[in-house]
Amino acid sequence: MIRVKTGKEVFEVDKKRVKLEKLLLELCINPEDVLVLKDGRLVTEDTVLEDGDEVEIYEVVSRG
């Protein structure tokens, strides 16, 4: 399972191995609208997540 944190929500995704971009799209999240941290480090869409990983997803907000 992969643990996902988005804002105040925390849930687990029943996947053993998945590319971050695919996971975001399955969660209906546009990869261009978020920053994702794994182990406190920024990761790219090409990152492969594995069973036991935990990611934090932050929405990018632009104000002008």
C-alpha positions in Angstrom: 0.0 0.0 0.0 1.1 3.6 -0.7 0.1 6.2 1.9 -1.1 9.5 0.4 -1.5 12.8 2.3 -3.5 15.6 0.7 -4.2 18.6 2.9 -6.0 17.1 5.9 -6.8 13.8 4.2 -4.7 10.7 4.6 -5.5 7.5 2.8 -3.9 4.4 1.4 -3.8 3.3 -2.2 -3.7 -0.5 -2.8 -0.8 -0.5 -5.2 2.5 -2.4 -5.0 4.3 -0.3 -7.6 3.1 2.7 -9.7 4.5 5.7 -11.5 3.6 8.9 -9.7 2.1 10.4 -12.8 -0.3 7.5 -13.2 -1.3 7.6 -9.5 -2.1 11.3 -9.7 -4.2 10.8 -12.8 -6.1 7.9 -11.2 -6.8 10.2 -8.3 -8.1 12.8 -10.8 -5.2 15.2 -9.9 -3.5 17.1 -12.7 0.2 16.5 -12.2 0.9 20.1 -13.3 -1.2 21.6 -10.5 0.7 19.9 -7.6 4.0 19.4 -5.9 4.7 16.0 -4.4 7.1 15.2 -1.6 8.4 11.7 -0.8 10.5 11.4 2.4 10.5 15.2 2.6 12.0 15.6 -0.8 10.4 17.0 -4.0 9.9 14.2 -6.6 8.9 14.3 -10.3 6.1 12.6 -12.2 8.6 9.9 -13.4 9.2 8.7 -9.8 8.2 5.1 -9.2 6.4 4.6 -5.9 6.5 1.2 -4.2 4.7 -0.6 -1.4 5.3 1.2 1.9 6.1 4.6 0.4 4.4 7.8 1.7 3.8 10.9 -0.4 2.5 14.3 0.5 0.6 16.2 -2.3 0.4 20.0 -2.2 -1.7 22.1 -4.5 0.2 24.9 -6.2 -1.6 28.2 -5.8 -0.7 31.2 -7.9 -1.9 34.7 -6.8 -1.4 37.8 -8.6 
